[in-house]
């Protein structure tokens, strides 16, 4: 009848505890903020976008840009991990948005391209077409968000936020929101992060989500 609560700022140690089986993957909670007035705020996609929207309604673009950048760095590190995306190693473990976002997008698009080829090898034309549409939509979202990225850094680091209004920054938020959704299950009741299932030692198996709505086969039909 004893519950142990472990807290840490070290993401590597957290990952090690999960991989070692000390805690389950669903038994960890991550906080985006913690204040004496409001207590802990969990990393929750719905709450994050609401928080950004609230800042924009007050024309506080600097705060909105800071939250957006911080969240994107967090979520795309998680995506790179779940999709086993190759990212240049950094000894200090500090990965910025430019390190993880392009790798995550490239990795998911490559997986979907492979999934389309596999579907075609199994003569599943409808499935192949659906995967193709999904892959191209990710490319479109990335192009839109990438074109707007230049606005984020000035808004945080160079006091460029003074030159922006909510109307200027809202399209940036919308573009990234659309892009982030591509890495999650499309079913609202699930909303789980897509992950790559691998058969030992390193054979790609399927692209999945927790509820199983996304289940893209990556094993080609044997000749």
BELTA-V451684 format. One record per residue. N is the residue number from 1. RES is the residue in one small letter. PHI is phi in degrees with one decimal (* if undefined). PSI is psi in radians with two decimals (999 if undefined). OMEGA is omega in whole degrees, -180 to 180 (NA if undefined). Layout:
N;RES;PHI;PSI;OMEGA
N;RES;PHI;PSI;OMEGA
//
This chain:
1;x;*;0.59;-180
2;x;-118.2;2.30;177
3;x;-111.9;2.27;178
4;x;-104.1;2.31;177
5;x;-116.9;2.07;180
6;x;-106.8;2.32;178
7;x;-120.8;2.54;-179
8;x;-158.4;2.66;171
9;x;-100.1;-0.06;-174
10;x;-92.9;1.84;-178
11;x;-66.5;-0.58;180
12;x;-64.0;-0.74;179
13;x;-66.2;-0.67;178
14;x;-61.0;-0.82;179
15;x;-61.2;-0.67;-180
16;x;-65.6;-0.70;179
17;x;-62.4;-0.66;179
18;x;-69.5;-0.85;-177
19;x;-66.3;-0.50;180
20;x;-82.8;-0.15;178
21;x;86.0;0.13;179
22;x;-66.3;-0.66;174
23;x;-132.7;2.71;176
24;x;-80.9;2.76;-178
25;x;-63.3;-0.42;180
26;x;-96.2;0.06;-177
27;x;-100.6;0.18;179
28;x;-113.9;2.54;179
29;x;-125.8;2.35;179
30;x;-113.2;2.38;-179
31;x;-106.6;2.41;176
32;x;-89.4;-0.38;-178
33;x;-163.1;2.82;179
34;x;-155.3;2.01;-179
35;x;-125.5;2.70;178
36;x;-61.4;-0.57;-177
37;x;-77.0;-0.70;-172
38;x;-114.8;-0.10;179
39;x;75.1;-2.79;-177
40;x;-77.9;2.50;175
41;x;-117.1;2.06;-177
42;x;-77.9;2.61;173
43;x;-66.5;1.82;180
44;x;-135.1;2.09;-174
45;x;-54.9;-0.75;-178
46;x;-62.7;-0.78;-178
47;x;-67.7;-0.63;-179
48;x;-62.8;-0.84;-179
49;x;-67.3;-0.55;176
50;x;-66.9;-0.70;179
51;x;-64.8;-0.73;179
52;x;-64.7;-0.78;180
53;x;-61.5;-0.67;179
54;x;-63.6;-0.71;179
55;x;-65.4;-0.69;-179
56;x;-68.2;-0.58;178
57;x;-64.7;-0.43;176
58;x;-94.2;0.14;-178
59;x;59.8;0.49;178
60;x;-95.2;1.35;-175
61;x;-69.0;-0.59;-179
62;x;-60.0;-0.80;179
63;x;-66.1;-0.78;180
64;x;-60.0;-0.75;-179
65;x;-66.1;-0.68;179
66;x;-64.0;-0.78;179
67;x;-63.4;-0.76;-178
68;x;-61.7;-0.84;-178
69;x;-62.5;-0.79;-179
70;x;-62.0;-0.76;-179
71;x;-66.4;-0.77;-179
72;x;-62.1;-0.70;177
73;x;-62.1;-0.70;179
74;x;-65.8;-0.90;-172
75;x;-69.9;-0.62;-178
76;x;-78.7;-0.35;169
77;x;-67.6;-0.71;178
78;x;-64.8;-0.69;179
79;x;-63.6;-0.80;180
80;x;-59.0;-0.64;178
81;x;-69.8;-0.81;-176
82;x;-70.5;-0.46;-179
83;x;-102.4;0.03;-179
84;x;55.8;0.80;-179
85;x;-78.5;2.38;179
86;x;-72.9;2.17;178
87;x;-129.3;2.40;-180
88;x;-58.0;2.24;-176
89;x;-68.7;2.42;175
90;x;-127.4;2.20;-176
91;x;-61.7;-0.54;-179
92;x;-84.7;-0.07;177
93;x;70.2;0.25;-179
94;x;-100.3;1.91;-178
95;x;-113.2;2.19;180
96;x;-91.0;3.03;-175
97;x;-57.6;-0.70;180
98;x;-65.9;-0.33;179
99;x;-81.3;-0.62;-170
100;x;-106.5;-0.60;-176
101;x;-63.4;-0.91;180
102;x;-60.7;-0.66;180
103;x;-64.8;-0.71;180
104;x;-64.8;-0.79;-180
105;x;-63.9;-0.81;-180
106;x;-61.3;-0.71;-178
107;x;-65.2;-0.82;-179
108;x;-65.5;-0.70;179
109;x;-64.4;-0.70;178
110;x;-64.1;-0.70;179
111;x;-62.9;-0.77;-179
112;x;-66.8;-0.65;177
113;x;-62.4;-0.74;177
114;x;-64.6;-0.70;179
115;x;-62.5;-0.64;177
116;x;-64.5;-0.77;180
117;x;-62.1;-0.68;179
118;x;-66.1;-0.77;179
119;x;-60.4;-0.68;179
120;x;-66.9;-0.62;179
121;x;-66.9;-0.47;177
122;x;-92.8;0.10;180
123;x;60.6;0.63;176
124;x;-100.0;1.38;-173
125;x;-62.0;-0.80;-178
126;x;-61.7;-0.76;180
127;x;-64.9;-0.72;180
128;x;-62.0;-0.72;180
129;x;-66.1;-0.69;179
130;x;-65.0;-0.71;178
131;x;-65.3;-0.69;179
132;x;-62.2;-0.76;178
133;x;-63.1;-0.71;-180
134;x;-64.0;-0.76;-179
135;x;-64.8;-0.74;-179
136;x;-68.9;-0.58;179
137;x;-66.9;-0.60;177
138;x;-66.0;-0.74;178
139;x;-61.2;-0.71;179
140;x;-64.4;-0.76;180
141;x;-64.0;-0.69;-179
142;x;-65.9;-0.71;-180
143;x;-63.8;-0.70;179
144;x;-66.7;-0.84;-178
145;x;-67.9;-0.65;-179
146;x;-66.6;-0.61;179
147;x;-67.0;-0.44;-178
148;x;-96.0;-0.12;-172
149;x;-60.1;-0.54;-177
150;x;-58.5;-0.40;-178
151;x;-75.9;-0.42;-173
152;x;-70.9;-0.87;-178
153;x;-58.0;-0.88;177
154;x;-58.1;-0.63;-177
155;x;-65.4;-0.44;-179
156;x;-99.9;-0.85;-166
157;x;-99.9;-0.43;-171
158;x;-118.5;0.36;180
159;x;56.8;0.34;176
160;x;-68.1;-0.24;-180
161;x;-57.6;-0.46;-179
162;x;-65.2;-0.39;-178
163;x;-90.5;-0.09;-177
164;x;-108.5;2.67;172
165;x;-116.4;3.04;177
166;x;-59.5;-0.63;180
167;x;-65.0;-0.57;179
168;x;-71.6;-0.69;-171
169;x;-91.4;-0.37;-179
170;x;-57.2;-0.75;178
171;x;-61.5;-0.53;177
172;x;-65.3;-0.83;180
173;x;-61.1;-0.79;-179
174;x;-61.3;-0.71;-178
175;x;-63.9;-0.78;180
176;x;-72.1;-0.59;178
177;x;-62.0;-0.77;178
178;x;-62.4;-0.69;-179
179;x;-67.3;-0.80;-179
180;x;-59.5;-0.68;-178
181;x;-61.2;-0.42;-180
182;x;-67.0;-0.31;-177
183;x;-98.4;0.12;-180
184;x;-121.9;2.80;175
185;x;-58.7;2.44;-177
186;x;-74.6;-0.29;-180
187;x;-80.9;2.12;-179
188;x;-57.5;-0.62;-178
189;x;-70.0;-0.28;178
190;x;-101.2;-1.22;178
191;x;63.7;0.33;-178
192;x;-77.9;2.63;178
193;x;-69.4;2.35;176
194;x;-65.7;2.51;179
195;x;-140.9;2.76;-177
196;x;-99.6;2.05;177
197;x;-87.1;2.25;-175
198;x;-123.1;2.33;176
199;x;-90.7;2.22;-180
200;x;-54.3;2.47;5
201;x;-80.4;-0.80;-179
202;x;-149.4;0.72;-179
203;x;-91.9;2.15;179
204;x;-64.5;2.30;-176
205;x;-108.3;-1.27;-178
206;x;-147.2;2.75;169
207;x;-99.2;2.14;-172
208;x;-133.6;2.95;166
209;x;-127.0;3.02;-175
210;x;-62.0;-0.72;-175
211;x;-82.1;-0.22;179
212;x;89.8;0.00;179
213;x;-62.8;-0.63;173
214;x;-99.8;2.07;-180
215;x;-151.9;1.43;-175
216;x;-99.0;2.04;-178
217;x;-70.2;2.40;-180
218;x;-118.7;0.21;179
219;x;-103.1;2.04;-178
220;x;-69.8;2.65;178
221;x;-69.4;2.31;-180
222;x;-70.4;2.45;178
223;x;-78.5;999;NA
//
